[in-house]
Amino acid sequence: MTGATGFIGAHFVERALAAGHEVIGLYRSNGPKHRADIERLTARGARLHRGDILKPESFADALRGVDCVCHFAAAFRESGADEAYFERMNVKGTTNVVKAAVAAGVKRFVHCGTAGIYGQRVAGTIDEQTPIRPWNSYERSKLAADERVRTLASEAGMEYVILRPTAVYGPRDERLLKLFRSVAKGRFPLFGTGDGRRHMIYVTDLADAFLRACTTPLAPNRELIVAGPKAVPLREMLQTIARAANRSAFGPCLPLGPMLALAAVVEDTCKVLKIKPPIYRRRMDFYLNDAAFDSRQAQRLLGWQPKVDLAEGFAATLGALRQKRPTATLAQAYVAVSLIALLAGDY
């Protein structure tokens, strides 16, 4: 598997080891941020190797003799990254891994896509037949990566499975760190009405779906949406986090329009100054998104069910965060703008 020390990847390693599988994991960085994960997973029996998906020679040997490759490594919505960056990391990188798997005689390739390719504001319920409407550079690159997996695997006669998860959360997730901490302090601002639906999935449920995709006979050559038990309005989601944190309220309710204008000004200014913007247009999508998903096809073909509801998952996530000391962010280096970024969160 690739991305062994990433948020989803590390949980997958733990799930696969617990099920008795031999796991060979690839990771790109062995810096302080990832060292603890490397040591923890290695102690549990994973065989981890350093490699770069843009350099096939760094990982090709590790694929020899494996039955299935599970590909998690990807660029994920980094602020300031252009189309070429996502194309290079997500399309070229995925292509390299698929080709290496074919050359090594791997039987099945399981790819982590994204349910975001169906659109971020869609009426009704999204399933695998819903028209695809990628919203940004990240989603366009993931869709292109899906196509490379499908084409290269089919040409080589290698089985493939593409799972498209909805928003993932759980312990060790740094992407929603500020959201949970701000709600736990009663300081998270809701810009707008909060009526847009959020459909999240707990990370251990997702790891289980991926493990089943690696082994289940009915899974090959499918593209499946993987979602949590239910979608809820953003306001209800924030209220559920607040209750898990024993807070009576998540924070103030504020108008959305002025914040959208501010995000645009800050992003454009930082682009001119060639610095990373602490707040930008895509971050504000958090308040605008509205989508619910149907994962019954994945449940049927994988023999899988999401088990963790939002109340239980949020409580576990908050419990893990309480054991972690908050760290300073780059946004805090900017005086007035950083205060707004802290309120808006880092999504």
C-alpha positions as CSV (number, residue, x, y, z in Angstrom):
1,M,0.0,0.0,0.0
2,T,1.0,3.6,-0.5
3,G,0.5,6.4,2.0
4,A,1.1,4.2,5.0
5,T,1.7,7.0,7.4
6,G,-1.2,9.2,6.2
7,F,-4.5,9.6,8.1
8,I,-6.5,6.9,6.2
9,G,-3.4,4.8,5.3
10,A,-2.3,4.3,8.9
11,H,-5.7,3.2,10.0
12,F,-5.9,0.8,7.0
13,V,-2.5,-0.7,8.0
14,E,-3.9,-1.3,11.6
15,R,-7.1,-2.9,10.2
16,A,-5.3,-5.1,7.8
17,L,-2.7,-6.3,10.4
18,A,-5.5,-7.0,12.9
19,A,-7.2,-9.2,10.2
20,G,-4.0,-11.3,9.8
21,H,-2.7,-9.9,6.6
22,E,0.9,-9.2,5.8
23,V,1.3,-5.5,5.0
24,I,4.0,-3.8,3.0
25,G,3.6,-0.1,3.3
26,L,5.3,2.8,1.4
27,Y,5.8,6.3,2.9
28,R,7.5,9.4,1.5
29,S,8.7,11.2,4.6
30,N,10.3,10.0,7.8
31,G,10.4,13.4,9.5
32,P,9.3,14.0,13.1
33,K,5.6,14.2,12.1
34,H,5.6,10.7,10.7
35,R,8.3,9.0,12.8
36,A,5.9,7.9,15.6
37,D,3.5,6.3,13.1
38,I,6.4,4.5,11.4
39,E,7.7,3.1,14.7
40,R,4.1,2.2,15.9
41,L,3.1,0.4,12.7
42,T,6.5,-1.4,12.4
43,A,6.1,-2.6,16.0
44,R,2.8,-4.1,15.1
45,G,4.3,-6.1,12.2
46,A,4.0,-3.9,9.1
47,R,7.0,-3.9,6.7
48,L,7.5,-0.2,5.9
49,H,9.7,1.2,3.1
50,R,10.4,4.7,2.1
51,G,9.4,5.6,-1.5
52,D,8.1,8.3,-3.7
53,I,5.3,7.6,-6.1
54,L,6.9,10.0,-8.6
55,K,10.0,7.8,-8.6
56,P,9.0,4.2,-9.5
57,E,12.5,2.9,-8.9
58,S,12.1,3.8,-5.2
59,F,9.3,1.3,-4.7
60,A,9.1,-1.2,-7.6
61,D,11.0,-3.9,-5.7
62,A,8.5,-3.7,-2.8
63,L,5.6,-4.8,-5.0
64,R,7.1,-8.2,-5.9
65,G,5.1,-11.1,-4.6
66,V,2.1,-9.0,-3.3
67,D,-1.5,-10.0,-4.1
68,C,-3.1,-6.6,-3.9
69,V,-1.9,-2.9,-4.1
70,C,-4.0,-0.4,-2.2
71,H,-3.2,3.2,-3.3
72,F,-3.8,6.0,-0.8
73,A,-0.9,8.4,-1.4
74,A,-2.1,11.7,-3.0
75,A,-2.0,15.4,-2.9
76,F,-5.1,16.6,-1.0
77,R,-6.4,20.2,-1.4
78,E,-3.1,21.9,-0.5
79,S,-3.8,25.7,-0.6
80,G,-1.9,27.6,-3.3
81,A,-1.3,24.4,-5.3
82,D,-2.0,24.8,-9.0
83,E,-3.5,22.4,-11.5
84,A,-0.1,21.1,-12.6
85,Y,0.8,20.1,-9.0
86,F,-2.3,18.0,-8.6
87,E,-1.8,16.5,-12.1
88,R,1.7,15.5,-11.2
89,M,1.0,14.0,-7.8
90,N,-2.4,12.4,-8.3
91,V,-2.4,11.5,-12.0
92,K,1.3,10.8,-12.8
93,G,1.9,9.4,-9.3
94,T,-1.1,7.0,-9.6
95,T,0.0,6.0,-13.2
96,N,3.4,5.1,-11.9
97,V,2.0,2.9,-9.1
98,V,-0.4,1.1,-11.5
99,K,2.3,0.4,-14.0
100,A,4.6,-0.9,-11.3
101,A,1.8,-3.2,-10.0
102,V,1.2,-4.5,-13.5
103,A,4.9,-5.2,-14.0
104,A,5.0,-7.0,-10.7
105,G,2.1,-9.3,-11.5
106,V,-0.2,-7.9,-8.9
107,K,-3.7,-9.5,-9.0
108,R,-5.8,-6.5,-7.8
109,F,-5.4,-2.7,-7.6
110,V,-7.6,-0.8,-5.1
111,H,-7.6,3.0,-5.6
112,C,-8.8,5.7,-3.2
113,G,-10.8,8.1,-5.2
114,T,-13.2,10.8,-3.9
115,A,-17.0,11.2,-3.8
116,G,-16.4,14.9,-4.4
117,I,-16.2,14.3,-8.1
118,Y,-20.1,14.1,-8.2
119,G,-20.3,17.8,-7.1
120,Q,-20.4,19.7,-3.8
121,R,-24.0,21.1,-4.2
122,V,-26.3,18.4,-5.5
123,A,-30.0,18.1,-4.8
124,G,-31.4,14.7,-3.9
125,T,-29.1,11.7,-3.1
126,I,-25.9,10.9,-5.1
127,D,-25.2,7.4,-6.3
128,E,-22.8,5.9,-8.9
129,Q,-25.2,6.9,-11.7
130,T,-25.2,10.6,-10.8
131,P,-23.5,12.8,-13.4
132,I,-19.9,13.6,-12.5
133,R,-19.2,17.3,-11.8
134,P,-15.6,17.8,-10.4
135,W,-15.5,21.1,-8.5
136,N,-11.8,21.9,-8.3
137,S,-8.2,21.0,-9.3
138,Y,-8.0,18.2,-6.7
139,E,-11.2,16.5,-7.8
140,R,-10.3,16.8,-11.5
141,S,-7.0,15.2,-10.8
142,K,-8.6,12.4,-8.8
143,L,-11.1,11.7,-11.6
144,A,-8.2,11.6,-14.1
145,A,-6.4,9.2,-11.8
146,D,-9.5,7.0,-11.7
147,E,-9.4,6.8,-15.5
148,R,-5.8,5.8,-15.6
149,V,-6.4,3.0,-13.1
150,R,-9.4,1.8,-15.1
151,T,-7.6,1.9,-18.4
152,L,-4.2,0.5,-17.4
153,A,-5.6,-2.3,-15.3
154,S,-8.1,-3.3,-17.9
155,E,-5.5,-3.4,-20.6
156,A,-3.2,-5.6,-18.5
157,G,-6.0,-7.9,-17.2
158,M,-5.4,-6.8,-13.6
159,E,-8.5,-6.5,-11.4
160,Y,-9.2,-3.0,-10.1
161,V,-11.6,-1.4,-7.5
162,I,-12.1,2.3,-7.1
163,L,-13.7,3.4,-3.8
164,R,-15.0,6.9,-3.6
165,P,-15.3,8.0,0.1
166,T,-17.2,10.9,1.4
167,A,-15.6,13.3,3.9
168,V,-13.5,11.2,6.3
169,Y,-12.9,12.0,10.0
170,G,-11.6,10.4,13.1
171,P,-8.6,10.2,15.5
172,R,-5.3,11.5,14.1
173,D,-7.1,13.6,11.4
174,E,-5.3,17.0,11.2
175,R,-7.5,18.5,8.5
176,L,-10.5,19.1,10.8
177,L,-8.3,19.8,13.9
178,K,-9.3,23.4,14.2
179,L,-13.0,22.7,13.7
180,F,-13.1,20.2,16.6
181,R,-11.0,22.4,18.9
182,S,-13.0,25.5,18.1
183,V,-16.4,23.8,18.7
184,A,-15.1,22.3,21.9
185,K,-14.3,25.8,23.1
186,G,-17.7,27.1,21.9
187,R,-15.9,29.4,19.4
188,F,-16.7,28.0,16.0
189,P,-18.6,30.5,13.8
190,L,-21.4,29.3,11.5
191,F,-21.4,31.5,8.5
192,G,-24.8,31.3,6.8
193,T,-27.8,29.1,7.7
194,G,-26.0,25.8,8.0
195,D,-28.7,23.9,6.0
196,G,-26.3,22.2,3.6
197,R,-26.0,18.5,4.2
198,R,-22.8,16.8,5.3
199,H,-22.2,13.1,4.8
200,M,-19.2,12.0,6.7
201,I,-17.6,8.6,7.3
202,Y,-15.6,7.4,10.3
203,V,-12.0,6.4,9.4
204,T,-12.2,2.8,10.8
205,D,-15.4,2.2,8.8
206,L,-13.6,3.4,5.7
207,A,-10.5,1.2,6.4
208,D,-12.8,-1.8,6.7
209,A,-14.4,-1.0,3.3
210,F,-10.9,-0.8,1.7
211,L,-9.8,-4.1,3.2
212,R,-12.9,-5.8,1.9
213,A,-12.3,-4.3,-1.5
214,C,-8.9,-6.0,-1.5
215,T,-10.3,-9.4,-0.8
216,T,-14.0,-9.7,-1.7
217,P,-14.8,-11.7,-4.9
218,L,-17.6,-9.4,-6.0
219,A,-15.5,-6.2,-5.8
220,P,-13.3,-6.3,-9.0
221,N,-13.8,-3.8,-11.8
222,R,-16.2,-1.6,-9.7
223,E,-16.4,2.0,-8.8
224,L,-18.2,2.4,-5.5
225,I,-19.3,5.3,-3.2
226,V,-18.5,4.7,0.4
227,A,-20.4,6.8,3.0
228,G,-21.3,6.9,6.6
229,P,-24.7,6.0,8.1
230,K,-26.4,9.3,7.2
231,A,-26.1,12.8,6.0
232,V,-27.0,15.7,8.3
233,P,-27.2,19.5,7.9
234,L,-24.1,21.4,8.9
235,R,-25.8,23.0,11.8
236,E,-26.8,19.6,13.2
237,M,-23.2,18.3,12.7
238,L,-21.8,21.2,14.7
239,Q,-24.4,20.7,17.4
240,T,-23.5,17.1,17.7
241,I,-19.8,17.9,18.1
242,A,-20.7,20.5,20.8
243,R,-22.7,17.9,22.7
244,A,-19.8,15.5,22.5
245,A,-17.7,18.2,24.0
246,N,-20.3,19.0,26.7
247,R,-20.9,22.5,25.2
248,S,-24.3,24.1,25.0
249,A,-23.4,25.9,21.7
250,F,-20.7,25.5,19.0
251,G,-20.2,29.3,18.6
252,P,-21.7,32.4,17.0
253,C,-23.9,32.5,13.9
254,L,-22.8,35.1,11.3
255,P,-23.7,36.2,7.8
256,L,-21.8,34.4,5.0
257,G,-21.6,37.1,2.3
258,P,-18.9,39.3,4.0
259,M,-16.7,36.3,4.7
260,L,-16.8,35.1,1.1
261,A,-15.7,38.5,0.0
262,L,-12.9,38.6,2.6
263,A,-11.6,35.1,1.5
264,A,-11.4,36.3,-2.1
265,V,-9.4,39.4,-1.2
266,V,-7.0,37.6,1.1
267,E,-6.4,34.8,-1.5
268,D,-5.7,37.3,-4.3
269,T,-3.4,39.4,-2.1
270,C,-1.4,36.5,-0.9
271,K,-1.0,35.3,-4.4
272,V,0.6,38.6,-5.4
273,L,2.8,38.5,-2.3
274,K,3.7,34.8,-3.1
275,I,2.8,33.6,0.4
276,K,0.4,30.8,1.5
277,P,-3.1,32.3,2.2
278,P,-4.5,31.6,5.7
279,I,-8.0,31.8,4.2
280,Y,-9.1,31.3,0.6
281,R,-12.2,30.7,-1.6
282,R,-12.1,26.9,-1.5
283,R,-11.9,26.9,2.3
284,M,-15.3,28.7,2.4
285,D,-16.8,25.8,0.4
286,F,-17.3,24.2,3.8
287,Y,-20.2,26.5,4.4
288,L,-21.7,26.2,0.9
289,N,-21.5,22.4,0.3
290,D,-24.7,20.4,0.3
291,A,-24.6,16.7,-0.7
292,A,-25.9,13.3,0.5
293,F,-24.7,9.9,-0.8
294,D,-26.1,6.4,-1.3
295,S,-23.5,3.6,-0.6
296,R,-25.9,0.7,-0.8
297,Q,-24.0,-0.8,-3.8
298,A,-20.8,-0.8,-1.8
299,Q,-22.6,-2.4,1.1
300,R,-24.0,-5.1,-1.1
301,L,-20.9,-6.0,-3.1
302,L,-18.4,-5.7,-0.2
303,G,-20.6,-7.2,2.5
304,W,-19.9,-4.0,4.4
305,Q,-21.8,-1.7,6.7
306,P,-20.8,1.7,8.3
307,K,-21.0,1.1,12.0
308,V,-20.0,4.4,13.7
309,D,-22.6,7.1,13.9
310,L,-21.7,10.8,14.2
311,A,-22.2,11.0,18.0
312,E,-19.9,8.1,18.7
313,G,-17.4,9.1,16.1
314,F,-17.2,12.7,17.2
315,A,-16.8,11.7,20.8
316,A,-13.8,9.4,19.9
317,T,-12.3,12.1,17.7
318,L,-12.5,14.7,20.5
319,G,-11.1,12.2,23.0
320,A,-8.0,11.7,20.8
321,L,-7.6,15.4,20.4
322,R,-7.6,16.0,24.1
323,Q,-4.5,13.8,24.3
324,K,-2.7,16.1,21.8
325,R,-1.3,19.5,22.5
326,P,-2.3,22.2,20.0
327,T,0.5,23.5,17.8
328,A,1.0,26.9,16.2
329,T,0.0,27.3,12.5
330,L,1.4,29.5,9.8
331,A,-1.8,31.5,9.8
332,Q,-1.0,32.7,13.3
333,A,1.9,34.6,11.9
334,Y,-0.5,37.0,10.2
335,V,-2.0,39.4,12.7
336,A,-5.5,40.5,11.6
337,V,-6.0,37.8,9.0
338,S,-4.9,35.0,11.3
339,L,-7.7,35.8,13.7
340,I,-10.2,35.3,10.9
341,A,-8.5,32.1,9.8
342,L,-8.7,30.7,13.3
343,L,-12.4,31.3,13.3
344,A,-12.9,29.9,9.9
345,G,-11.0,26.8,10.6
346,D,-8.7,24.8,8.3
347,Y,-10.8,22.5,6.1
